[in-house]
Amino acid sequence: MFNKVWFRVAVVMLLVFLVIKYFLEINHIFYPLIVIFKSVALPLVLGGFLYYITVPFQNYLERKKNLPRWKSLLIIVMLMVILVAAFVMALGPLLAGQINSFIKNFPSIQKEFQSYVSYALDQRDKMPDDVKERINNAISQFNSMIGQVMKNSIQYITTFISTLFLLILVPFFLIYMLKDHDRFVPFVATKFTGRRKKFVADLLSDIDSTLKNYIQGQVTVSIILGTLLLIGYLVIGLDYALVLALWGMVTNLIPFLGPYLAIIPALIIALLQDPLMVVYVIVIMTIAQQLEGNVITPNIMGKSLNIHPLTIITVILAAGNFGGFVAILVAVPTYAVLKTIVTNVYHHRQSIAQQANKTVREPQKKERPLS
């Protein structure tokens, strides 16, 4: 039994759970390490995100244009600065104007939205009791959420400022990733020998390929979808079109749940602007999602992750309960990386077992008798 794979896996899982349990009980000892990890985690993740977006362009400059590494880095940094400056100059005032207008009109929007809710409550005598209870719970949750947001606005501003300071580290992580990314796998693999060296190199290459396919494909799809939403919102004259389109582009990074998160604020704004506008928003979102699901995503991403949709939904819901919006964003790629690791370990063990069986079953050569 001690040599069975399932027994070893069960022992490892038990030890991991025990380590996590005792770590949580004595976390005050490791509090400085936790603070350092939290300070580095966000810039590291964002730097890695930007790395997978910019590394194809770096490969193009170095392979097609024969530029040295330092020139490709310089060009990428300059282009990113130019793009950010162009975005701020071109869309910054419009975006800031729409955000300020939304904040200024938020009390009236809330009041008008509550008028719709009050009208629905006036009709609740005609509704079943369970529907009445759900409506009352939704209203109380909405009011408590608004009050909590207003109460913690100063805390949100402080958190935002501290996050900006953390984001200063992002360019440094990005530059070092672009500079030394081709040395990482050989550096780690040299710590091993023989079959394990090849296994580690293949594993790291597969993880890199998984993250690259997911991030590059999902970002491309999100940009196309956000552009389609912006065009549609501008055509129908929806208020805060740019803000809502950017929100739709960001939420589309979340598989399956992204479209629902994108359409909720658009429907609320459309309802307050003109009830007929709700129909237009639904039509635009339906067209954009049909194009994204049937044309854009299959041609750009295909089935690169090879994960069942039910699994993705389960992972997203579990991540939302554990860590909120940020956990939802990283849930699917994290699961894909873990799946890649497990798959590689399984195939590695299978190859070892097959090689061992082949060695045992290989007939030994009979010695010829001396003549």
N, C-alpha and C positions, 0 to 999 in steps of 0.2 A: 504493500500500500504506500510506503514511503517513497517509492520510485514513480508513482503515478503522477501524471501531469496535473490532474484536477486537485490532487492533495497538495501539491506544491503551490499551485495558484491560490488555493483556499488559505494556506498558511501565510502567504505573502499578503493577501488581502486583509487577513486578521491582524497581522503586524502593522500594516499601514493604518488601519482604523485605530489601533491602540496608540500609535504614535500621534495621530491627529487628536485623539481624546486627551492624552496627557499634555500635548502642546497647548490645547485650549485651556487646560486647567492651570498651567503655569506660564501663560502667555506674557505675564508682566516681566518675566526674566528676559524674554526675547522682544520686548517692546521696542528697543532701539532698532533692531533688525527689521521689525514690521514697518516702522516709520520710513526707514531707508527703502524698503521694497515698495511701499506705496508711492514714495517720491519718484522712484525710477520706473515703475511699471507703466504709468501713463505715457511718459515720453518715449519709452522703449516700444510700446505698442504702436503709437502714432508714427514713430520713426520707421518701424517695420512696414507699416501700411504704406507710407510714402515711398519706401524702398521698392516694394513690389510694383508700384505704379511707374516709377522712374527707371527701373533697371532695364526694361526693354529698349528704351531710348539710349541708355548707356551702351548696351550691347550693339546697337545699330551704329553708334558713333565709332566704337572701337573696332568692329569687324568690317563694316562697310566703308567707313571713312579712314580707317587705319590711324585713328588718333590715340595718343598715349592716355594713360589713366588720368593724369592730372588735368589734361585739357578737357576730357569728357566730364570730369567732376566740375570744373569751372563753368563749362557751358550749361550744365544742368542747374547749378546753383543760380547762375545769372538768369536763365529762363524762368525758374520758379519765382525769383524776385520780380521779374517783369510781369509775370502772370498775376501775382498777388497785387502788385501796384496797379495793373490795368483793371483788375476786378474791383479794387477799392475805389479807383477813380471813376470807373464807368457805372458800376452797379451799387457802389457804396452809398452815395446820396439817396438814390431811389429806395434802396433797401432800408436805410436808416429812416427815411421819411415814412415808409409804410409801417415800420415797427413803432415809431413814435406816434403815428396816427392811430395804430391799433391800441397802444397803451393809453392814449388820451381818450379814445372812445370806448375803452373797455367797460367803464361803469354803465354807460348807456347800452352797450351790447349785453351786459349781464342783466340789466333791467328789462330790456326787450325780450331776452331769452326767458326770463322768469315770467313775463306776461304770457308767453306761449304755454309755459308750464302751468300757470294759474288757470288759463283757459281749459287746459286738459284736466286740471283738478276739479274744475266746476262740473265737468262731465263725469266725474268718477263715480257718482251715485249710480250711473248706468253700467259701471264696470264690475266685474267679479271682485271678490274680496282679495284674492291673491294678487290681482293686478294692482289694486289700490295700495297694497302693502309694498309692492315692488317700486311703484312710483314714489311713495313717501320715502323709502330708503334711498332711492336715487337722488331725490332732492336734498335730503339731509347730508348725504355724502358730498354732493356738489357744493353745498354751502360751506361745509367744513373744510373742503379742499381749498376753496377760494379764501376763506379766512386764514388758513394755515399759510398759503402763499403770501398773502399780504403781511402776515405776522413775521414770517421769516425772510422778508425781502432783503433786509440788511445782511443776514447771514448768507443769502445767495450771492449778493454782490461781493462779499468778502471771499467766498469760495471761488468765485469767478476770477478775482484778481490773483489769488494764490495759484489758480490753474494757469493763468497767463505766464506767471513766473516759471512754472514747471515746463511750459511749452517752449521756453527758451532752450531747453536741452534737446528738443526734437531735432533741430538742424545738425547738432553734433553727432547724435546717433545715426542720422541719415547719411552724413558724410562718411563716417567710419564704416557703415555697412556697404556703401557703394565702393569704398576704397579697398576693403579687404574681404568682400563676400566670397570670392573665388578661393580664398585661402582657408576658409573656416572648415570645410569638410576634410581636406587633407590634413589640417592641423589636428583635428579630433581623431581621425582615423589612424594617424601615426602612433597613437597611444596603445593601439592594439596590434596583434599579429595574426597571421594565418587567416582562417576562415572568419574569425570575428572582425578582422579589419575590413574585409569585403562587406560583411553584414552591416557594420556601422556606416560605412560609406554609402551603401545602397539605401539604408534607412533614412539618413539625413537628406539624400537626394530626393527620395520619395516625399518626405515632409515638405521640402522646399517646393517641389512640383505641385503638391496639394494646395499649399497656401498661395502660390503664384496663380494657379488656375482659378481659385475661388475669388481672390481679391481683385485681380485684373478683370475677370469676367463680370463680377458683381458691380464693380465701379463703372465699367463701360455701360452695362445695362441701366444702372441708376441714372447716369448722365443723360442717356437717350430718353428714358422715361420722364425725367424732370423737364427736359426740353419740350417733349410732347405736351405735358401738362401745362407748361408756361404758355405755349402757343394756344392751347384750347382755352385756358382761363382768360387770356387777353382777347380772344375772339368773342367770347360771350360777355366780356366786360366785368368780370368778377373782381371785387375789391381785394387788395392785398395779394394780387396774382403772383408776384415774384416770391413773396414770403411763403405762400402755400406751395408753390412749385418746388422751392428749395426744401421745404419740409417733406414733400413727397419724394424728392430725390434721396434724402437722408434715410427716411424710413424704408425705402425700397431695399436698402442694404440688409434688412431683416427678411428672410424668406417667409412667404405665406402671410405673416401678420403685417408686413409692411404696407400693402395696399389698404387694409382696413384702418391702420393708423394714419395713413395719408388722407383718406377721404373724410374722416370725422370733422376736423376743423374746417375743411372746405364746405361741407354740408351746413355747418352752423353759420358760417359767414354768408353762404348763399341764402339760407332761410331768413336771416335777418335783413339781407339786402332786398330780396324779392323771392317769395315762395316758388315762383316759376323757375327761378335760377337753380333750384335744387335738381330739377329734372335735367337741366343742361349739364350740371356738374356730374350727375350720375352717368349721363351719356358719354361725356368726355373721359371719365375714369374707366368706364367699361371698354371704350374703344382703345384707350392706352393700355389697359391690362390685357386685352385680347392680342394686341400687337406684341406686347412684351412676352406674353406666355407662349404664343404660337409662332412668332417670327423671330423676335430679337434674342430671347434667351436660348432657344434651341440652336441658333446659328452661332452664338458667341460662346456660351458656356457648355452646351450639350449636356452630357451626363458625366461631367468631370469628377464630381464627388461620389456618384453612385450610392447615394443614400436614399432610403425609402422616405416618401413624404410624411408618413405617420411618425417615423423616427425624428424627422426634423421638427415637426410640431411638438412632440413630446419634449425634445431637448430645449426648445425655445420656451415653452411654458415652465419647465423646471428652472431654467436660468432666470426667468422673470421673477419667480418666487424667491430665489436665492440672492440675486444681486441687482435687480432692477434693469434699467434700460441699457447700461453699459454691458452687463452680463448677457443680455439678449443679443447685442451686436457681435460679441465674440463667441457665442455659444456654438454656432454651427461650425466655424473653422476649427475651434478647439476640439469638438467631437470628431471632425474629419481627421485631425492630426492624431488623436488617440486611436481612431480606427486604423489609420495607416501604420501606427506603431504595432498594434496588436496583430494586424495582418502580416507584417514583415516578420515578427517574432514567430508566428505560427508557421509560415513558410520556411523559415530558417530551421526550426525544429524538425519539420517534415523532411527537409533535405538531409539533415543529419541522420535521422532515423532510416531513411532510404539508403543512404550511403553505408550505414552500419549493417543493414540487412543484406545489401549487395556484397559486402566484404565477407559476411558469414557464409552466405550461400554460394560464393564463388568456389567452384571445385578446384581442389588442389591438383597441380600437375603431378602425374605419376612419374616416378623415376624409371627410366629404361634399364632393364637388366644388362649387366656387363656381358658382352659376347666373348 
